[in-house]
């Protein structure tokens, strides 16, 4: 559309053309050709095999890109089909025909292409007198977008479209720099809401004879769209087919005056999109525009030059751009057809004449510049002769200095080689020294571990021998006492029965007997003596149990790996530590006296099978972990007693919880947890290091947990972990396999 604000250029061409307007450059030879009896649905499927030119993208930025034929080729798609019968062109079927039929609700499966095509077809015979402007004149005269080109023999050569004209007419780059988007854009745009159905969009395209509908959001009040031209609003082939149905009324999309500040474009739907949806046999009445629109639309401002718009179309591979204002409001649509409006012969020839004048002026200036350059060349040739002489003298001096440098370089190379040999020897010596240092560090570490292990092993061995010796020595007299107590009890009971019979037979004993009975408190003796014997029997039995526990803990006779009941080892260890678990009257801590409430041991034993292990070594692990737990609880007992209240629950008292379980068919687990003060993460990470201890000097060696870790991990192939945090207690988790590989 020509704007009245622009003056017409009427300058005539005074010289030969500097470019070609040959129509053959704009002909697309690859055309979709079908027979008249081809089903319309099949033709539509062939046309929709190429994607729509309005692709979905997120980019909005305009940038200068170089237009090329390859980029324009990517826009090529089957926008029409030519119907040929016996070598003659009988009709044309376009995307606009498909949109019109879709708007009418017609099923393309019921028609052949001959029934819905446009005929007769407007064609152009190619000749030397025909150029691109001839095709543009026919487009404007008949309001079409597809022009078949025939040769002189009546054979089809191809089709000319606005897109192919833009590709074949290079001077568009010159003219589009002189025009702006606002000069040629279509200001009347058919638009709809995002909630409109795709069928209603097709009806809008058919009713207003446009190739696209802009999807816009309301900024102010007022709905509806205004009749526009989309890509120029041209009425082309396919708008007056053989079937003249009346389009249905669109009450929900009635036309109202368009307000430039009331709509914000959010997407666009084109004829190509409608064709693709129809080819997929989708229900267009149930599809909303928001689901299928190309979003966001490619936008640019009205003040941009047509050259920028042209490049943007090539880069985006689209045929139309949405024009928006500073606040994103919808102002219009710019299409390939709009760009062709500037390609009038008068404008083209005027611009070319101006370019020719500029070329002539540039040629004159270049001629003068060339003369100056010739003079400069002569001067430079004289300077080159003088420079060549100086160069020869310099070359001689350089050769002499080069010989001297070669001799010095040879000496330097020898020095460098000698230094390299020395450095290599130093690196080798350093590597050997580093290797020896690493070996010594490993040996020292192994020696420290061995020393610690030997100390702890000797300590436990001595303790086990002492415990076994004490148990053996105690066992003999205790066995003697325990074995004689039943007989002593029987004898005493017999004597007591005899005294009772004397009392029954002689109810009035003599005075001496009565005095002796009162002196020894005979009645109390008769009542207390059986209790005394029972107490002695219980004490002897308890001594025997302690002796058995000592022998079980020492395990001197079980040095080899064998199946063991782990519960027995835990109970033996607890019995040895019983004196530290019982409540005590007072305990000293920080110079004060506080009651020691004792430590509650909660056993949660699972049903464990016999486990292959070194029983004595595992008892040593139990002893170390339980002793550390008791030490932590005793250290924390003073604070518990001072902070305790009558309402404190049983959970606040010192506790040790022992839980055993079968993890799976191959592993068992022992968990020993206390509710003591816990420890920091830094202490927990060093817990199993040799000689590390948090106890005062003289109370701990730092070897117990290190030895325990080696026993569990190295001796039994198990796992020993610790979980602890300040104020949350500590839990040790021992996991060992039920069957050792050594036994197999």
Secondary structure, DSSP 8 states (H G I E B T S, - for coil): ---TTS--------S--SS--BGGGG-B---EEE-TTSBHHHHHHHHTTS--SS--------------HHHHHTT----EEEEEETTEEEEEEEHHHHHHHHHTT--GGG-BHHHHSB-S--EEE--TT-BHHHHHHHHHHHT-S-EEEE-TTS-EEEEE-HHHHHHH-TTHHHHTTT-BHHHH-B----EE-TTSBHHHHHHHHHHHT-SEEEEEEESSS---B----TTT----TTSS-S--------GGG-B----TTSEEEEEEEEHHHHHHHHHTT--GGG-BHHHHSBSS--EE-TTSBHHHHHHHHHHHT-SEEEEE-TTSBEEEEEEHHHHGGG--HHHHHHHHHHHHHHHHHHHHHHHHHHHHHHHHHHHHHHHHHHHHHHHHHHHHHHHHHHHHHHHHHHHHHHHHHHHHHHHHHHHHHHHHHHHHHHHHHHHHHHHHHHHHHHHHHHHHHHHHHHHHHHHHHHHHHHHHHHHHHHHHHHHHHHHHHHHHHHHHH-SS--HHHHHHHHHHTHHHHHHHHHHHHHHHHHHHHHHHHHHHHHHHHH-TT--S-EEE-HHHHHHHHHHHTHHHHS-EEEEEETTEEEEE---EEEEE------EEE-HHHHHHHHHHHHHHHHHHHHHHHHHHHHH--TT--GGGS-EEEEEEEE-SSSEEEEEEEE-S----HHHHHTTTSTT---S-TTT--S-HHHHHHHIIIIIT--EEEEEE-TTS-EEEEEEEESS-TTT-
